[in-house]
């Protein structure tokens, strides 16, 4: 059991993993996977569970009228959960503790981790 929400662990694809991020898009999952694998972590990416369906109200007894357009079911966006097999990993500690490197050799900053900056530039201290 996790002490707080920063240290969560779950089974992803039958492998015990420390959760890095949940409900992320496919490009975000790929971005995180590239960074973490570059830093020698074994990464597991699994599809997130679909959201719980809303409770059904009273069942409709009226049959649809022919010729009237029926609303199409809305496709649920596919999201992913990213985890690493090292259950001691904590993404907050890794980023703020400057423990991760980007593929270009710089330290991963918060802006780079959140994909605000395209290039990780660790030469400017956070206090300036």
Buried (B, 14 or more C-beta within 10 A) or exposed (E): EEEEEEBBBBEBEEEEBBBBBBEBEEEBBBBBBEBBEBBEBEBBBBEBEEEEEEEEEEEEEEEEEEEEEEEEEEEEEEBBBBBBBEBEBBBEEBBEEEBBBBEEEBBBBEBBBEEEEEEBBBEEEEEE
